[in-house]
Amino acid sequence: MKDNLEIPIEVIKEICKQSEMWEINNPRVIAMLNNIFKCLKDDENLDEVSKETLIHIVFSNLIIYSRYKII
């Protein structure tokens, strides 16, 4: 399950580049998301299933807000 907890920064950058919104396609947002993923992965109080679930939720939202016009 550890492999599912790694989201490389290159992947985050590529997804953010797909967005026309400067709020997402922004170096600070990329760094913030990278840090969120690292914090979730390294958290000692969460079990592996919870970590994976939270990482997938954040990652899914990144994809949704990068690719689709949300009203």
C-alpha positions in Angstrom: 0.0 0.0 0.0 3.0 2.4 0.4 3.2 2.8 -3.3 -0.2 4.4 -3.4 1.0 7.1 -0.9 3.6 8.6 -3.3 2.5 11.4 -5.6 5.7 12.7 -7.3 5.9 16.4 -7.6 6.3 16.0 -11.4 2.8 14.5 -11.5 1.4 17.4 -9.4 3.1 19.9 -11.8 1.6 18.2 -14.9 -1.9 18.2 -13.5 -1.7 21.8 -12.4 -0.4 22.8 -15.9 -3.6 21.5 -17.4 -5.6 24.2 -15.6 -6.2 27.6 -17.1 -6.7 29.0 -13.7 -3.7 30.8 -12.3 -4.9 29.9 -8.8 -4.0 26.3 -9.6 -1.3 26.6 -12.2 0.9 28.3 -9.6 4.3 27.3 -8.1 3.0 28.1 -4.6 0.0 25.8 -5.0 2.2 23.1 -6.4 4.5 23.3 -3.4 1.5 23.4 -1.0 0.0 20.3 -2.5 3.3 18.5 -2.5 3.6 19.4 1.2 0.1 18.2 1.9 0.8 14.8 0.3 4.1 14.5 2.2 2.4 15.4 5.6 -0.4 12.9 5.0 2.1 10.2 4.0 4.3 10.8 7.0 1.6 11.3 9.7 2.1 8.8 12.5 -1.4 9.1 13.8 -3.2 7.8 10.7 -3.3 4.2 9.7 -2.3 3.3 6.1 -5.9 3.0 4.8 -6.8 6.5 6.2 -3.6 7.9 4.6 -4.4 6.4 1.3 -8.0 7.6 1.4 -7.1 11.2 2.3 -4.3 11.3 -0.4 -6.8 10.0 -3.0 -9.4 12.6 -2.0 -6.9 15.5 -2.3 -5.5 14.1 -5.6 -9.0 13.6 -7.0 -9.9 17.2 -6.1 -6.7 18.4 -7.8 -7.7 16.6 -11.0 -11.3 17.9 -10.9 -10.3 21.5 -10.3 -7.5 21.4 -12.8 -9.5 20.0 -15.7 -13.1 21.0 -15.3 -14.9 24.3 -15.0 -16.4 24.3 -11.6 -19.3 26.7 -11.0 
